[in-house]
Amino acid sequence: MCGISGIVGFKNIAMPLLNSIRHLEYRGYDSCGVAIMSNNSIVVRKNIGSVDEVNEREKLSEPDGKIGIAHTRWATHGGVTKENTHPHLSCEGDFALVHNGIISNYSEIKKELIHGGHRFNSETDTEVIVHLIEKYFVLSKDAEKAFIRALKRLEGTYAIAMITTHEKDKIFCAKRESPLVIGLGDEINYLGSDFNAFIDYTKNAVVLDDDEYAVVSRDHYFIKKIISGEVIRKRITEINWDSDMAKKGGYPHYMLKEIYEQPQCIVNAMQVDKALIKKLSDMIMKSRHVYLIGAGTTYYVSLMSEYHFSSIAGVFTPAINSDEFKNLAYIDKDTLIIAVSQSGETYDTLNALKFAKGKGAKTAAIVNVMGSSIARLVDHTIMQGSGPEICVISTKAALSQMAILLLVALEMAVNNKRISVRNKNEIEKQISHLPELIQKVLNEKSGFIHTIANKFSHINNWLYLGRGKYYPIALESSLKMKEVAYVHAEGMPAGFLKHGTIALIDEKLYSVIFMPPRSDEELYRLTAGSAEEIKARKGFTLGFHFGEKGEGEKLFSEEIILPKAHSIIAPFLELVVAQLFAYFTAVALKRNIDKPRSLAKSVTVA
Ligand code: M6R
């Protein structure tokens, strides 16, 4: 996820352009830059760091011009460097372009362009687009034609904005799967990844749809279909948000927005380069000892993956809390440590990795922030591509990490001859249904979950119980409740209950039961048994299950019924329900949702 903006007007636009990327910084904050048409040539100013840091060094608003584009980056291809920062220029400097998305066929286009004499300055997929346009412009001498011809060659996803010295008063833009909106002013028009880019200046906008392009000048714009060239007329949308709401895409909190981004995050997780998945699987198979490490939520992600690695691939890889790692792990040169970290900066995880490296161990990581300390330290990194997670409470990042490590487990299972490539493809097909099922839960269940959360928001103590893979889900779900709602919730294996905690059960202690689908016969039976033990002692049970309405009447005091799902993806859906349950409880209790007390997004202290 990156932020794009553009402005074309009748007076100097440099200051509003800078302001617009300040408002888009939440979409990506590795690096940023502007391209402004100044005295008939394009001036690019860019660098790594936050918008204010880059502005301090590069004076982004200094160039004088009436048209410009800007970008704030969340790196996907290529590290966090000045060269990789957008905007990118063509060889002759006559085209400048910014992009959000991933061009999947960029390597073949790059080879072709290099062969044709184009010189590249970055490792990005984006840079091929501007050179491709330049190539086609040389042939047609028509900027619009060259733009469309290049778009037709691109595979993958994009929102693109481009300016050129050949059409000094126009911004060319296009979109496929990444958002792009045109803002309409008075003798000035704007472009943005979302309304934030221009909400300080206009409330009138036109939203581009997939496979459309637009040409925007200061007093005119048109939109056409990329393939057919058909002109599209669109309704003007009036934005009635303030700028804070706009940043959250209309959601009241980042936490909710990020929960709703999860279908897309799983799509992104499934698109992680197969070679990177295979490399991690090979590293695991070659090592004598393998540990998964993480802190808080990422420890629970590690624990979930311990279950997946063991049950699917037959490889036992203990999950260890990063802060207990030194006290517990046995490390030698045949050891591999796999760290899981959203921020890539968590002190305990970083420290555990350094300790293990010092003893000659190999290291790998799943991280969300490119260029972070952990990403730079380890021997092998998988970037999860979930986009910035702004809420301190981790939701979408954790779910994506679980999905990526599940793909690694499948790869290992093939390697270990536990399943065939065909079986693996079938299971991956089931996983590919996860985005639509999460969307179904979000669309159809969140209202009911809201009601249940309101009804029970006065409860001070919860037990969260699950067996097998539902145990880490119960732990992670209970952490969500604790950290966002400040309500005590204790996660434990359902089977552990009878070994002591059952003494606490009475009508005042409430429990959430994470039921597997009936197809997981033994797990279902045993988990149901734990629910019965609680009901028999007059305890309250809230069941998350995949059965029919009323099916759990004897087992549950209340039930949240989920859509039918394959057992491989069922736990993921229950986690989404638990995230919403925690969120709505916190809303009912008027908590500080995106920044809960005493918490920080990345914990960089011991
Ligand atoms: O950035 P990391 O994933 O390494 O952070 C690890 C934990 O600090 C983090 O998951 C924490 O538990 C969050 N508050 C979870 O919502």
Residues whose N, C-alpha, C, O or C-beta is under 5 A from the ligand:
A	BS01	M6R	A295 G296 T297 T298 V340 S341 Q342 S343 G344 T346 V392 I393 S394 K601 V603
